[in-house]
Amino acid sequence: MQKILVIGAGRSSTSLINYLLEHSTQENWELTLAEKDVSLAQDKINGHSHAQAVSFDVSNAEELEKMVTSNDLIISMLPAALHFTVAEKCAEIGRHLLTASYLNDEIQSLSKQFEANNKLLIMEMGLDPGIDHMSAMKVLDRIKEDGHELTAFETFTGGLLSPDEEKENPWQYKFTWNPRNVVLAGQGFVKFIQEGRYKYIPYHKLFRRTEVIHIPGYGYFEGYANRDSLKYLDLYKLRGINTLYRGTLRRPGFCKAWDVFVQLGATDDTFEMENVAEMTHRQFINSFLSYNPNDSIELKLAHYMNLDMEDEIMYKFKWLGLFSDESIGLEKGTPAKILEHILKKKWTLDETDRDMIVMWHKFNYLENGEAKQIESHMVAIGDDDTNTAMSKTVGLPLAITAKLVLQGKIDLTGVHTPTRKEIYGPVLEELEQLGFEFSERHVDPT
């Protein structure tokens, strides 16, 4: 019997665990689900005969060594900062490891140790990063193999609400993944290549520089740039390409409204505010506005941001309760932490809410000197607030890869991401069988 250890039973692990349980009898697997909150893990496995739930703290070195030693393959669903602790132990003992988080230099340094033990670590095996790599490389490799010259590649991914859940929500958005990452998105630097020129966008301008994208059957979206597109030049073997741009999708109007938070300073995470315990939503917004005893907070905000009082953005803020006298409900926090807490009150998925994942790629290339363009997209819609599209698109690539590794169908060792055909080929094939298929069309180059 092969033994699988999954560390972490959070929201994004649901589809991963369900897949492993569904295949455990046929594949002769025994699953251990390790989680600080053991009751959460017990709920996930629901008494399955091939699974056990255990209480686990990754900071306990003795406990970690015991858990890694007693399993054949480990899947870490921990926060990104904790992966190295697990990876180092897997490299030392000699166990396969899979995660959905970004590969960094620290973990890459373990590659030779994994190779020496004839074991495999695959990072970035979720949605974004993950399915984005695999679906892009499938087309990029095909274009190159056909002898054509790539000139541009753009890719966008968004976790959103399904169209039928958007009607009463003027933002057409709720949190479908880590809220903190959403609030802090874009901070730092943004760089990409456009028509052969390196381009940079400062954070305070990011949400004003958007691109409109149409997805057949699902309407229009707007995309803003991700932090660093240039690191994909080598990952995707695209040195010399004229345009390389990665971004995030939202519904039209979201970015313009979110930019108000940025300009106010409400997404700042570098200092803690005062008297947070006594602060209301309304006072939080007022903290960033000039003092004027005669004007309302609404009027001051409109003047500061050059908005009409009837502007759609003002309605979006009102819908979030930002002008209400409701207590924030935190003892302390940075502006970003406070904003996240307020937003979660309206942007947390309800039991019946369904989320939607949208991924879109654009490939430009020359075929015998003639300009060609391919657009490819995938849309996935969740079932409810537990079996979300986010959970499926993060968890299923990990689960399928775990099966392939244990079956000996991925003949690799060391540290990798899923940009190699021997990884992305069989994983995408099974994802398509499960309904996660990319639609591809040739369009006139623009």
Buried (B, 14 or more C-beta within 10 A) or exposed (E): EBBBBBBBBBBBBBBBBBBBBEBBEEBEBBBBBBBEEBEBBBBBBEEBEBBBBBEBEBEEEEBBEEBBEEBBBBBBBBEBEBBBBBBBBBBEBBBBBBBBBBBEEEBBBBBEBBBEBEBBBBBBBBBBBBBBBBBBBBBBBEBBEEEBBBBBBBBBBBBBBBBEBBEEBBBBBBBBBBBEEBBBBBBEEBBBBBEEEEBEBEBEEBBEBBBEBEBEEBEEBBBBBBBEBBEBBEBBBBEEBBBBBBBBBBBBBBBBBBBBBBBBBBBBBEEEBEEBEEBBBBBBBBBBBEEEEEBEBBEBBBBBBEBEEEBEBBEBBEBBBBBEEEEBBBEEBBBBBBBBBBBEEBBEBEEEBBBBBBBBBBBBBBEEEEEBBBBBBBBBBBEEBEBBBBBBBBBBBBBBBBBBBBEEEBEBBBBBBBBBEBBBBBBBEBBEEEEBBBEBEEEEBE
